[in-house]
Amino acid sequence: MRILITGGAGCLGANLVAEYLRQGHEVLVIDNFATGGPEALPALPKFQLVIGSVANRDVVDAAFARFLPTHVIHAAASYKDPSDWREDEATNVTGTINVVEAARRVAAKRFVYLQTALCYGRPDCIPIQVDHATRPFTSYGISKTAAEAYVAISDLSWISLRLANVTGPHLAIGPIPTFYKRLKAGQKCFCTDAIRDFLDMSDFLELIKIALHEDAPVGIFNASTGEGHTILEVFHAVAACLRISPSEPVPVVPPNSDDIAAVVLDPSLTNRALGWTAKVPFSESIARMISWYEAHGVSAIHSHLQPAPTKMS
Ligand SMILES: NC(=O)c1ccc[n+]([C@@H]2O[C@H](COP(=O)([O-])OP(=O)(O)OC[C@H]3O[C@@H](n4cnc5c(N)ncnc54)[C@H](O)[C@@H]3O)[C@@H](O)[C@H]2O)c1
């Protein structure tokens, strides 16, 4: 395959790049390093990098025309400044339209879109079924959801995977790197009482392998374990891996107004239609993540949420 990966310098992208180069495929990445970085990328003969924005149609068209990808994984996304609506719109909506149109022009055999579970907004109940209404209420969620709708009206052979929190190498968002960094530095932590669903990187990569098959179904699928864990559980799992026993109970506070109390996605349709089920248990996934941080450290941590209250400082 000749796989074009947008956002390939990010967490999921870098793991995809490594996986498909390891398998001997050709890979081209388009990334502007907004939240990813060149350190996550290899220097190998079958790898090409275009530094630029998917919002720039000329950059996208030139990369597609030169590389002629057979498969596209669209992972680039903007989220790091929740008040920068214009950048979210440019990258997530215009950028997606650019990538979809370019993929149509080269007749790509398969198009994979990575969607956020924030598309569901505040769900009526959990686990969230894939046909639950979309009600995004943040700039990131709104723009990613508009983009998914453009993918869906294209005549590409497309799949959109609505992802749980993927846990694995290069993770630089969410509670796991935050707790790791603060616990290692002897700093205080607090937890929200939110509940999330954590998917191991190896399970994510296995699902992408299926999603790239030319005869795999077209449509929208939840990508998750279907199992919810509290942020307090995450804290205790990280502390246990580091063999740290906190001297006092960690404060638990309600989520911020732009956060969602519980996000647990129902993967049953994905299990049936794609023949895929997440295998790695939560505790094993956290343990793998902590050993990766011990070996590689934690980079700058990004968030799609407004800055948290200063209780942790
Ligand atoms: N990691 C998860 O658990 C998760 C969950 C839900 C959805 N997603 C989706 O998966 C995709 C990858 O997420 P991630 O966690 O790897 O995030 P990430 O921030 O690590 O990666 C995103 C990459 O996109 C790049 N990028 C941003 N704006 C760009 C632009 N205009 N042009 C080109 N590149 C640009 C960034 O520099 C970064 O390398 C995103 O589309 C995200 O919405 C991820």
The ligand as a Gaussian input file, in Angstrom:
#p B3LYP/6-31G(d) Opt

LIG

0 1
 N       -5.917000       9.814000      20.641000
 C       -7.201000       9.584000      20.908000
 O       -7.510000       8.908000      21.869000
 C       -8.255000      10.140000      19.995000
 C       -9.586000      10.042000      20.401000
 C      -10.570000      10.534000      19.556000
 C      -10.241000      11.048000      18.318000
 N       -8.934000      11.133000      17.962000
 C       -8.636000      11.678000      16.633000
 O       -7.517000      10.988000      16.119000
 C       -6.697000      11.863000      15.383000
 C       -5.283000      11.843000      15.908000
 O       -5.309000      12.259000      17.258000
 P       -4.024000      12.216000      18.176000
 O       -4.458000      11.804000      19.512000
 O       -2.942000      11.475000      17.507000
 O       -3.701000      13.762000      18.267000
 P       -2.309000      14.486000      18.060000
 O       -2.511000      15.902000      18.467000
 O       -1.238000      13.726000      18.728000
 O       -2.119000      14.391000      16.486000
 C       -2.729000      15.272000      15.583000
 C       -1.677000      15.640000      14.559000
 O       -2.271000      16.521000      13.597000
 C       -1.325000      17.546000      13.311000
 N       -2.049000      18.704000      12.796000
 C       -2.810000      19.599000      13.461000
 N       -3.282000      20.535000      12.622000
 C       -2.804000      20.195000      11.383000
 C       -2.927000      20.782000      10.106000
 N       -3.652000      21.900000       9.917000
 N       -2.299000      20.201000       9.073000
 C       -1.553000      19.077000       9.241000
 N       -1.394000      18.484000      10.442000
 C       -2.006000      19.041000      11.488000
 C       -0.644000      17.809000      14.637000
 O        0.587000      18.481000      14.509000
 C       -0.490000      16.389000      15.164000
 O        0.723000      15.822000      14.727000
 C       -7.372000      13.234000      15.460000
 O       -8.122000      13.422000      14.292000
 C       -8.259000      13.147000      16.652000
 O       -9.405000      13.980000      16.522000
 C       -7.933000      10.705000      18.780000

